[in-house]
Amino acid sequence: MSTFIIIPVGGTTNLDQTLPQQFGNKALRLPNGEWFVSYDGTSRQLSDDIGISESTTGSAIVLNFSA
């Protein structure tokens, strides 16, 4: 499982509702609105799954990283 950070950019996003519903305790909101998410897949797949690619949940940057 990979770890991703999702950084909202621009206007309002629905990430605060979408990510907890879809990922439960595999999603952690940071104090400034960014999210850590554990996910099996690529950045593009995650972006597609949560509606960022089509802008249905708003605009955000999705980055995969390892610690």
SESEVO-161147 format. One record per residue: x, y, z of N, C-alpha, C, CB in turn; residue in one letter. Coordinates in steps of 0.001 Angstrom, whole numbers, padded with zeros to 6 digits, always signed. Glycine has a CB too. Example, Ala and Ser with C-alpha at 12.3 -4.5 7.8 and 13.67 -1.06 7.14 Angstrom:
BEGIN
+013190-005690+007800+012300-004500+007800+013200-003300+007800+011308-004473+009046A;+012850-002250+007080+013670-001060+007140+012900+000030+007870+014084-000598+005725S;
% end
This chain:
BEGIN
+000847-001169+000000+000000+000000+000000+000896+001237+000000-000966-000005+001221M;+000574+002199-000835+001340+003436-000949+000715+004533-000103+001428+003882-002411S;+001510+005542+000190+001021+006703+000925+001040+007905-000004+001877+006969+002200T;-000028+008668+000042-000187+009841-000809-000504+011049+000048-001290+009618-001861F;-000126+012212-000448-000597+013451+000143-001454+014143-000912+000600+014366+000621I;-002582+014633-000486-003495+015350-001368-003557+016787-000873-004926+014684-001398I;-003203+017708-001758-003131+019125-001410-004184+019877-002209-001708+019704-001682I;-005246+020359-001539-006266+021134-002249-005671+022438-002787-007465+021434-001317P;-006082+022816-003979-005654+024091-004570-006878+024812-005117-004592+023868-005699V;-006820+026115-005091-007927+026889-005636-009120+026897-004717-008327+026352-006976G;-010280+026942-005298-011547+027094-004584-011896+025960-003643-012633+027245-005556G;-013144+025830-003383-013674+024858-002443-013584+023442-002995-015114+025193-002098T;-013261+022496-002119-013265+021086-002496-014212+020321-001574-011829+020488-002433T;-014591+019140-001999-015421+018249-001189-014590+017145-000556-016534+017641-002036N;-013281+017344-000472-012405+016304+000053-012720+015968+001506-010958+016732-000072L;-013128+016953+002310-013427+016696+003720-014597+015733+003900-013727+018000+004431D;-015457+015633+002912-016554+014668+002964-016189+013376+002231-017825+015275+002358Q;-015563+013510+001074-015278+012362+000212-014264+011398+000812-014779+012841-001120T;-013142+011908+001301-012067+011024+001754-012431+010194+002984-010843+011837+002053L;-013018+010773+004032-013410+009921+005174-014456+008865+004794-013958+010791+006308P;-015381+009221+003916-016402+008259+003490-015790+007111+002708-017467+008950+002645Q;-014858+007425+001826-014296+006413+000935-013165+005603+001579-013787+007075-000320Q;-012376+006231+002466-011187+005571+002995-011187+005340+004502-010002+006365+002641F;-012142+005894+005220-012216+005682+006667-010931+006068+007365-012542+004238+006969G;-010384+005147+008171-009168+005469+008928-007896+005388+008096-009045+004544+010104N;-008013+005157+006789-006848+005199+005891-006616+006608+005363-007037+004225+004715K;-007436+007567+005812-007287+008971+005421-007147+009820+006679-008501+009450+004560A;-006172+010702+006683-005919+011570+007827-005826+013007+007351-004625+011154+008568L;-006701+013860+007893-006684+015285+007523-005649+016004+008370-008092+015938+007706R;-004813+016804+007721-003816+017618+008402-004416+018985+008742-002545+017778+007529L;-003804+019724+009677-004387+020986+010149-004689+022032+009079-003480+021584+011128P;-003937+022058+007986-004148+023080+006960-004995+022580+005792-002816+023568+006444N;-005647+021422+005945-006547+020928+004914-005959+019909+003972-007036+022046+004134G;-004674+019594+004099-004085+018536+003284-004504+017193+003870-002524+018663+003224E;-004353+016139+003069-004729+014799+003503-003612+013810+003227-006013+014350+002811W;-003352+012896+004180-002561+011700+003947-003547+010581+003673-001616+011366+005166F;-003273+009765+002646-004157+008654+002299-003311+007431+001965-005085+009028+001104V;-003687+006281+002529-003096+004993+002145-003974+004413+001054-002974+004002+003376S;-003343+003979-000052-004111+003567-001228-003293+002594-002052-004521+004789-002083Y;-003940+001557-002560-003295+000611-003482-003535+001092-004904-003841-000848-003285D;-002578+001749-005492-002715+002230-006859-001770+003397-007103-004166+002644-007147G;-001963+004043-008230-001118+005161-008635-001783+006485-008256-000838+005110-010155T;-001016+007558-008390-001562+008898-008149-002733+009171-009078-000476+009972-008338S;-002606+008768-010317-003672+008989-011289-004933+008207-010916-003201+008592-012691R;-004758+006957-010497-005914+006151-010102-006622+006754-008889-005480+004713-009794Q;-005853+007212-007927-006449+007850-006748-007193+009114-007148-005368+008180-005700L;-006568+009915-007989-007200+011140-008478-008509+010833-009203-006247+011896-009412S;-008510+009791-010004-009736+009367-010702-010798+008889-009707-009419+008243-011714D;-010387+008060-008746-011331+007466-007792-012026+008501-006908-010611+006468-006918D;-011341+009585-006576-011956+010568-005677-012512+011783-006409-010948+011024-004655I;-012458+011760-007730-013103+012801-008518-012289+014044-008792-014315+013196-007856G;-011008+013992-008528-010161+015155-008803-009889+015286-010302-008831+015050-008029I;-009680+014164-010966-009374+014207-012407-010474+014895-013201-009164+012794-012946S;-011721+014683-012800-012857+015286-013505-013351+016555-012813-013998+014282-013613E;-012654+016969-011767-012989+018171-010985-014359+018106-010315-012938+019381-011876S;-014858+016906-010033-016148+016801-009347-016015+017062-007849-016756+015420-009580T;-014820+016850-007284-014597+017154-005871-013742+018399-005680-013940+015974-005181T;-013369+019051-006760-012529+020241-006688-011158+019966-007273-012399+020722-005246G;-010259+020912-007077-008901+020803-007619-007921+020486-006498-008488+022108-008345S;-007001+019575-006787-005989+019203-005796-004800+018577-006508-006573+018223-004738A;-003688+018599-005813-002467+017915-006268-002376+016614-005491-001168+018806-006058I;-002123+015515-006195-001999+014196-005562-000572+013714-005783-003047+013166-006146V;+000157+013506-004670+001548+013088-004734+001759+011794-003971+002458+014177-004184L;+002484+010873-004579+002888+009636-003925+004248+009866-003288+002930+008441-004931N;+004450+009346-002075+005762+009501-001451+006046+008295-000574+005836+010807-000623F;+007304+008143-000229+007691+007109+000714+008494+007754+001836+008508+005985+000014S;+008321+007230+003012+009008+007805+004175+010114+006904+004633+008035+008053+005320A;
% end
